[in-house]
C-alpha cells in the first residue's frame, strides 16, 4: 500500500459522507477564515502606515524638545524644576553648523487662539481649526501638497507676516463649497490673517489634515508667545543609519549652549515611534487572532469526533483489511490522512473566506473614510494557514487512527 491509496480513500470517504464531511469542514473553515481575515486586516493596516510614514520621512527623523518644567521624582510625585531651559533658533542653527548629515530641520511652536468652541472666524461664520506654526520646510515631512496659491515663505518669516495656508475643510467651513479663499481675510483670535494658500484634501486615519491652518512660526512667536522659544524640532537626517551619530552631535550642541542642563534635552527617533506602532499592532493582531483561534480548538474537536464515529462505523472494513494482511501502520496512515485531507480542504476554503472578509471590510472602510486601506495576505500568512490546518488534521486524526489500528480483526468482524 502506497501513500496515494489512503489519500484516495480519504477523499472518497469525504464524498461518500457529504453532509457529515461538510459539517466537519465548517468548523475549520470558519476558524481559519476568521484568523486569516483578522491578520490580513492588521497586516494591511501596518503596510499602509509604513508607506505613509516613509513618505513623511519618519524613518529618518529625530524629534527633540527642551526639558519639561515638571518631572516625576523617585516617589512618583510631580515636582517643578528649579531651573528652566528653552529651545530656540540658536539651537537649530548650531545643529546645522555642527554636522553635515542633516537634511533639514523643522521647528514648531504651539498656538492658542481659542475662543471657546472656535478659533477661526470670517464674518459671522466660525470654525475650529488645528493651528500649526512652522517654516517653509513644513511640507517636506507631511506628504501634503498645495491645491492653489503658495505656502508660507522666508519673507513671511522675516516680517512675521499675518498670512496663513488653510486646509480643505477650513476653506469650506468659512467660505463655502467651491469658493476661492485666496487673498481673503480670516480672523485667528483677534488678529486678521490673509489666506495665501489652499492645501489639497488629505485624511490619514484619525489625523485630519483638512482642518489645519498653517501660519509662519515667527508670527506665532510675536503674536501669541512674546518670546523666541521653540516647542520642539523635527530633525531629518540624510541617511537613516546616521541617526545615532546626529543625536550625539545634537547632544554636544545642547551641552555647549545650555551647560549641565543640556543633557536633560529629549530625543525620540522616528524608528522608535514606528516600533511602538508595530508593537501595538502586534498586540491587537495577537489578541484578535487568539480569540478567533479558539474556534480552531472547537474545529479540531469536531474533526476528532467525526473520525471516532468513522472508526466505529467502519470496524468491519478495518477487520477485513487487517485479515487480508494490512499492517497497523496502513490503518493508522489511512485515518490520519483522512483527517488531514478534511482539515486542509477546510483550511484552503478558510483562506479564501479570509481573503473575501478582509477585502470586504477594507472596501467598507474606504467607503466611509476615503483611506487608502487594503487588506494584505502575505505568503507567510498563507503558509501559516496551511500549516495550522495540517497541524489540526494531525492532532484530530492521531487518536482515532491509533484506535483503528489497534482493533483486533476477529473482534472487528464479530462486531458486524
C-alpha positions as CSV (number, residue, x, y, z in Angstrom):
1,X,0.0,0.0,0.0
2,X,1.5,3.3,-1.0
3,X,0.8,6.8,0.3
4,X,-1.6,7.7,-2.6
5,X,-4.0,4.9,-1.7
6,X,-5.0,6.3,1.7
7,X,-5.3,9.7,0.2
8,X,-7.7,8.4,-2.4
9,X,-9.6,6.5,0.3
10,X,-9.7,9.7,2.4
11,X,-11.1,11.8,-0.4
12,X,-13.6,9.1,-1.3
13,X,-14.8,9.0,2.3
14,X,-15.4,12.7,2.2
15,X,-17.6,12.4,-0.9
16,X,-19.3,9.3,0.5
17,X,-20.5,11.2,3.6
18,X,-21.0,14.7,2.1
19,X,-23.2,16.2,4.8
20,X,-21.0,14.9,7.7
21,X,-17.9,16.0,5.9
22,X,-19.3,19.4,5.2
23,X,-20.3,19.9,8.8
24,X,-16.8,18.8,9.9
25,X,-15.1,21.2,7.5
26,X,-17.2,24.2,8.5
27,X,-15.5,24.5,11.9
28,X,-12.1,24.6,10.3
29,X,-13.3,26.9,7.5
30,X,-14.8,29.5,9.9
31,X,-11.8,29.4,12.2
32,X,-9.1,29.7,9.5
33,X,-11.3,32.4,7.7
34,X,-11.6,34.5,10.9
35,X,-7.9,34.2,11.7
36,X,-6.9,35.0,8.1
37,X,-9.3,37.9,7.8
38,X,-8.2,39.5,11.1
39,X,-4.5,39.1,10.5
40,X,-4.8,40.3,6.9
41,X,-6.5,43.5,8.1
42,X,-3.7,44.0,10.6
43,X,-1.1,43.4,8.0
44,X,-2.8,45.8,5.6
45,X,-3.1,48.5,8.2
46,X,0.6,48.1,9.0
47,X,1.6,48.2,5.4
48,X,-0.5,51.4,4.8
49,X,1.0,53.0,7.9
50,X,4.6,52.2,6.9
51,X,4.2,53.5,3.4
52,X,2.7,56.8,4.6
53,X,5.3,57.2,7.4
54,X,8.1,56.5,5.0
55,X,6.8,59.2,2.6
56,X,6.7,61.6,5.5
57,X,10.3,60.9,6.3
58,X,9.6,59.5,9.7
59,X,12.2,56.7,9.4
60,X,14.9,59.4,9.1
61,X,13.6,61.8,11.7
62,X,14.6,62.8,15.2
63,X,12.1,64.6,17.4
64,X,13.8,66.8,20.1
65,X,12.5,69.1,22.7
66,X,13.7,71.0,25.8
67,X,13.3,69.6,29.4
68,X,9.8,69.8,30.7
69,X,9.3,72.3,33.6
70,X,7.8,69.5,35.7
71,X,9.1,66.0,36.3
72,X,8.3,63.0,38.4
73,X,10.6,62.3,41.4
74,X,11.6,58.9,42.7
75,X,8.3,58.7,44.7
76,X,6.2,59.4,41.6
77,X,5.3,62.9,42.6
78,X,5.3,65.8,40.2
79,X,8.0,68.3,41.0
80,X,8.8,71.6,39.4
81,X,12.4,72.1,38.3
82,X,14.4,74.8,40.0
83,X,15.5,75.9,36.5
84,X,14.2,76.2,33.0
85,X,15.8,75.7,29.6
86,X,14.3,76.6,26.3
87,X,14.9,75.7,22.7
88,X,15.4,78.5,20.1
89,X,16.6,79.1,16.6
90,X,20.1,79.4,18.1
91,X,20.0,75.6,18.8
92,X,18.7,75.0,15.3
93,X,21.5,77.0,13.6
94,X,24.1,75.4,15.9
95,X,23.0,71.9,14.9
96,X,23.2,72.7,11.2
97,X,26.7,74.1,11.8
98,X,27.7,71.1,13.8
99,X,27.0,68.3,11.3
100,X,26.6,67.9,7.5
101,X,24.5,64.8,8.0
102,X,21.2,66.7,8.5
103,X,18.9,67.2,5.5
104,X,16.7,69.8,7.1
105,X,15.2,70.9,10.5
106,X,11.6,71.9,11.0
107,X,10.8,73.9,14.2
108,X,7.3,74.1,15.8
109,X,5.6,76.4,18.2
110,X,2.2,75.8,19.8
111,X,-0.5,78.3,19.1
112,X,-3.6,79.1,21.2
113,X,-6.2,81.3,19.7
114,X,-9.1,79.6,21.5
115,X,-12.4,81.4,21.6
116,X,-14.3,78.6,23.3
117,X,-15.7,76.4,20.7
118,X,-13.9,78.1,17.8
119,X,-10.7,79.9,16.9
120,X,-11.2,81.0,13.3
121,X,-13.9,83.4,12.0
122,X,-15.0,85.1,8.8
123,X,-17.8,87.4,9.3
124,X,-20.4,85.6,11.4
125,X,-19.1,82.2,10.4
126,X,-16.8,80.4,12.8
127,X,-14.9,77.1,12.8
128,X,-12.4,75.2,15.0
129,X,-9.0,74.7,13.4
130,X,-5.8,72.9,14.4
131,X,-3.3,75.7,14.0
132,X,0.2,74.9,13.1
133,X,3.1,77.3,13.2
134,X,6.2,76.4,11.2
135,X,8.5,77.3,8.4
136,X,8.5,76.8,4.6
137,X,10.0,73.4,5.1
138,X,6.9,72.1,7.0
139,X,5.6,70.3,3.9
140,X,8.8,68.3,3.5
141,X,7.7,66.0,6.3
142,X,4.0,65.9,5.7
143,X,3.5,64.3,2.3
144,X,0.9,67.0,1.7
145,X,0.5,69.2,-1.4
146,X,-0.8,72.7,-2.3
147,X,-4.1,72.9,-4.3
148,X,-3.7,76.6,-5.1
149,X,-1.8,79.7,-4.1
150,X,1.5,79.5,-2.3
151,X,2.9,78.2,1.0
152,X,4.5,80.4,3.7
153,X,8.0,81.7,2.6
154,X,11.1,83.2,4.2
155,X,9.8,86.7,3.6
156,X,6.8,85.8,5.8
157,X,9.2,84.6,8.5
158,X,11.4,87.7,8.4
159,X,8.4,90.0,8.6
160,X,6.3,87.9,11.0
161,X,3.5,88.3,8.4
162,X,-0.1,87.7,9.2
163,X,-0.7,85.2,6.4
164,X,-2.0,81.6,6.6
165,X,-2.4,78.5,4.5
166,X,-5.6,76.6,5.1
167,X,-6.9,73.0,4.7
168,X,-9.9,72.0,2.5
169,X,-12.4,71.7,5.4
170,X,-11.5,75.1,6.8
171,X,-12.0,76.7,3.3
172,X,-15.4,75.0,3.0
173,X,-16.5,76.0,6.6
174,X,-15.5,79.7,6.3
175,X,-16.1,80.4,2.5
176,X,-18.5,77.8,1.3
177,X,-18.2,75.0,-1.2
178,X,-16.2,75.9,-4.4
179,X,-15.3,79.4,-3.3
180,X,-11.7,80.5,-3.9
181,X,-10.4,81.7,-0.5
182,X,-7.1,83.1,-1.8
183,X,-6.3,86.7,-0.7
184,X,-9.3,86.8,1.5
185,X,-9.1,87.6,5.2
186,X,-9.9,85.4,8.2
187,X,-9.6,86.1,11.9
188,X,-7.5,84.0,14.2
189,X,-8.4,85.1,17.6
190,X,-8.5,88.9,17.3
191,X,-5.9,89.0,14.6
192,X,-6.7,89.3,10.9
193,X,-4.8,86.9,8.5
194,X,-4.7,86.8,4.7
195,X,-5.2,83.4,3.1
196,X,-2.3,82.9,0.7
197,X,-2.6,79.1,0.1
198,X,-5.1,76.3,0.0
199,X,-4.0,72.7,0.6
200,X,-5.3,69.6,-1.2
201,X,-7.7,67.3,0.8
202,X,-5.9,64.7,2.9
203,X,-7.0,62.5,5.7
204,X,-4.9,59.8,7.3
205,X,-6.8,57.6,9.7
206,X,-7.9,59.9,12.6
207,X,-5.4,62.6,11.6
208,X,-7.5,65.1,9.7
209,X,-5.1,67.4,7.7
210,X,-8.1,69.3,6.2
211,X,-8.8,71.2,9.4
212,X,-5.3,72.5,9.7
213,X,-4.2,76.1,9.4
214,X,-0.5,76.9,9.0
215,X,1.0,80.3,9.9
216,X,4.6,81.5,10.0
217,X,6.4,80.4,13.2
218,X,7.8,83.9,13.8
219,X,4.3,85.3,13.7
220,X,3.2,82.8,16.4
221,X,6.2,83.8,18.5
222,X,5.5,87.5,18.2
223,X,1.7,87.5,18.3
224,X,0.9,84.7,20.8
225,X,4.1,83.9,22.7
226,X,6.1,87.1,23.1
227,X,9.4,85.2,23.0
228,X,11.6,83.3,20.6
229,X,11.2,79.9,22.2
230,X,10.5,76.7,20.2
231,X,8.4,73.9,21.5
232,X,10.1,71.1,19.5
233,X,12.1,70.4,16.3
234,X,12.0,67.6,13.8
235,X,15.5,66.9,12.5
236,X,15.6,64.9,9.3
237,X,18.9,63.2,8.5
238,X,20.1,62.4,5.0
239,X,20.6,58.7,5.8
240,X,18.7,56.7,8.4
241,X,21.9,54.9,9.5
242,X,23.3,58.3,10.7
243,X,20.6,58.9,13.3
244,X,22.6,57.9,16.3
245,X,25.6,60.0,15.1
246,X,23.4,63.0,14.6
247,X,21.8,62.5,18.1
248,X,25.3,62.6,19.6
249,X,26.1,65.8,17.7
250,X,22.9,67.4,18.9
251,X,23.6,66.4,22.5
252,X,27.1,68.0,22.2
253,X,25.4,71.2,20.9
254,X,22.9,71.3,23.8
255,X,25.6,70.8,26.4
256,X,27.6,73.6,24.8
257,X,24.7,76.0,24.7
258,X,22.8,75.0,27.9
259,X,25.6,73.8,30.2
260,X,24.9,70.9,32.5
261,X,21.1,71.1,31.7
262,X,21.9,70.2,28.1
263,X,21.9,66.5,29.0
264,X,18.2,66.8,30.0
265,X,17.1,67.6,26.4
266,X,14.7,65.0,25.0
267,X,15.0,62.8,21.9
268,X,12.7,60.4,20.1
269,X,13.6,58.9,16.7
270,X,11.0,58.0,14.1
271,X,12.3,54.4,14.2
272,X,11.3,54.3,17.9
273,X,7.9,55.7,17.1
274,X,7.4,53.1,14.4
275,X,8.5,50.3,16.7
276,X,5.8,51.4,19.2
277,X,3.2,51.4,16.5
278,X,4.3,47.9,15.4
279,X,4.2,46.6,19.0
280,X,0.6,48.0,19.4
281,X,-0.5,46.4,16.1
282,X,1.1,43.1,17.0
283,X,-0.7,43.0,20.3
284,X,-4.0,43.8,18.6
285,X,-3.5,41.1,16.0
286,X,-2.4,38.6,18.7
287,X,-5.5,39.3,20.8
288,X,-7.9,39.2,17.9
289,X,-6.2,36.2,16.4
290,X,-6.2,34.4,19.7
291,X,-10.0,34.9,20.1
292,X,-10.5,33.6,16.6
293,X,-8.1,30.8,17.3
294,X,-10.4,29.4,20.0
295,X,-12.7,28.3,17.2
296,X,-9.7,26.2,15.8
297,X,-9.8,24.2,19.0
298,X,-13.6,23.7,18.5
299,X,-13.0,22.7,14.9
300,X,-10.3,20.2,16.0
301,X,-12.6,18.6,18.5
302,X,-15.3,18.3,15.8
303,X,-12.9,16.6,13.3
304,X,-11.7,14.2,16.1
305,X,-15.3,13.4,16.9
306,X,-16.2,12.6,13.3
307,X,-13.1,10.5,12.9
308,X,-14.0,8.5,16.1
309,X,-17.5,7.9,14.7
310,X,-16.0,6.9,11.4
311,X,-13.8,4.3,13.2
312,X,-16.9,2.8,14.9
313,X,-18.9,2.7,11.6
314,X,-16.0,1.1,9.7
315,X,-15.0,-1.7,12.1
316,X,-15.9,-4.4,9.5
317,X,-13.8,-2.7,6.8
318,X,-10.9,-2.4,9.2
319,X,-11.2,-6.0,10.2
320,X,-11.3,-7.2,6.6
321,X,-8.3,-5.2,5.7
322,X,-6.3,-6.4,8.6
323,X,-7.4,-10.0,7.9
324,X,-6.1,-9.6,4.4
325,X,-2.7,-8.5,5.6
326,X,-2.9,-4.7,6.1
327,X,-0.5,-3.6,8.8
328,X,-1.3,-1.3,11.7
329,X,0.7,1.4,10.1
330,X,-1.5,1.2,6.9
331,X,-4.7,1.7,9.0
332,X,-3.0,4.4,11.0
333,X,-1.9,6.2,7.9
334,X,-5.3,5.9,6.3
335,X,-7.2,7.6,9.1
336,X,-4.6,10.3,9.7
337,X,-4.6,11.2,6.0
338,X,-8.5,11.3,6.0
339,X,-8.4,13.8,8.9
340,X,-5.6,15.9,7.3
341,X,-7.5,15.9,4.0
342,X,-10.6,17.2,5.7
343,X,-8.6,19.9,7.5
344,X,-6.6,21.0,4.5
345,X,-9.7,21.3,2.5
346,X,-11.3,23.4,5.2
347,X,-8.1,25.4,5.5
348,X,-7.9,26.3,1.8
349,X,-11.6,27.3,1.8
350,X,-11.0,29.3,5.0
351,X,-8.1,31.1,3.3
352,X,-10.5,32.2,0.5
353,X,-13.1,33.2,3.1
354,X,-10.5,35.2,5.0
355,X,-9.4,37.0,1.8
356,X,-13.0,37.9,1.0
357,X,-13.6,39.0,4.6
358,X,-10.5,41.3,4.6
359,X,-11.4,42.6,1.2
360,X,-15.0,43.4,2.1
361,X,-14.0,45.2,5.3
362,X,-11.3,47.2,3.6
363,X,-13.8,48.3,0.9
364,X,-16.3,49.3,3.6
365,X,-13.6,51.3,5.5
366,X,-12.6,53.1,2.3
367,X,-16.2,54.0,1.5
368,X,-16.5,55.6,5.0
369,X,-13.2,57.3,5.3
370,X,-11.5,57.5,1.8
371,X,-8.4,56.0,3.4
372,X,-6.1,54.0,1.1
373,X,-6.7,50.9,3.2
374,X,-6.2,47.4,1.8
375,X,-6.1,44.0,3.4
376,X,-2.9,42.1,2.8
377,X,-2.4,38.3,2.8
378,X,1.3,37.7,2.9
379,X,3.0,34.5,1.7
380,X,3.9,33.9,5.3
381,X,0.2,34.1,6.4
382,X,-0.7,31.6,3.7
383,X,1.9,29.2,4.8
384,X,0.8,29.7,8.4
385,X,-2.8,29.0,7.5
386,X,-1.9,25.8,5.7
387,X,0.4,24.8,8.5
388,X,-2.3,25.3,11.1
389,X,-4.8,23.2,9.0
390,X,-2.2,20.5,8.7
391,X,-1.5,20.5,12.4
392,X,-5.2,20.4,13.3
393,X,-5.6,17.5,11.0
394,X,-2.8,15.6,12.6
395,X,-4.0,16.3,16.1
396,X,-7.6,15.4,15.3
397,X,-6.6,12.2,13.4
398,X,-3.9,10.6,15.5
399,X,-6.1,9.3,18.4
400,X,-8.9,7.9,16.1
401,X,-6.3,6.4,13.8
402,X,-4.4,4.9,16.7
403,X,-7.7,3.4,18.0
404,X,-8.5,2.0,14.5
405,X,-5.0,0.5,14.1
406,X,-5.3,-1.4,17.4
407,X,-8.6,-3.1,16.5
408,X,-8.4,-6.9,16.5
409,X,-9.6,-8.2,13.1
410,X,-11.6,-11.1,14.7
411,X,-13.3,-8.7,17.2
412,X,-13.9,-6.2,14.4
413,X,-15.6,-8.9,12.1
414,X,-17.5,-10.4,15.1
415,X,-18.9,-6.9,15.8
416,X,-20.6,-7.0,12.4
